[in-house]
Amino acid sequence: MASVIEQSQVAPPPGSAAELTLPLTYFDYVWLSFHRMQQILFYKLPVSKSDFVQTIVPNLKDSLSLALKHYIPLAGHVVYPLNLSDYPELRYVTRDSVSVTFSKTDIDFNCLIGNHLRNSKDFYHVVPQLAGPRHGLGVQLAPLLAIQVAIFPNNGISIGFTNHHVVGVGATIVGFIRAWALLNKFSRDEKFLANEVHSIL
């Protein structure tokens, strides 16, 4: 099981795009009703819960905010018009953000990362759920990305991602993860992204 330490909303930094709207192409429509993509990364890191909360959590939130600056649509929504004569689109507006859950789990870390058969249900506690659509003015707004960071005290951490397939193919999400990792590793210095960012646009 996993217990929540902190529930956050992480937005791109001030000065990022104020608003961005991307119409969907014909080929994007296939993914609107497709299942959500889920990934988990595991890191061996013998860190205590207090160090996790005091150091790792703030650093991850700060670097995530900067990474979202380069992948703005991930912080936005897919917009479903209630008027069927209109078309769905991707939209980001100021104050849109990504749901990030920080949790602690007592699951056996070495069992999850081991090279043997495992029950897929054991991973569900460290994978975030993407919130359902909410109602806006004449539309439904569905979030595109959710993240969960779980600590396995004194063993490691996992970072789970759930994203709407319509926002990007696997290469886009991997590019985003790499950008976030580089920003976190190099103290949020954006010059290290010059050859790494794979634009979502």
Summary of the structure (lengths in Angstrom):
residues: 201
radius of gyration: 17.4
end to end distance: 37.7
largest distance: 54.7
contacts: 577
relative contact order: 0.24
helix: 33%
strand: 31%
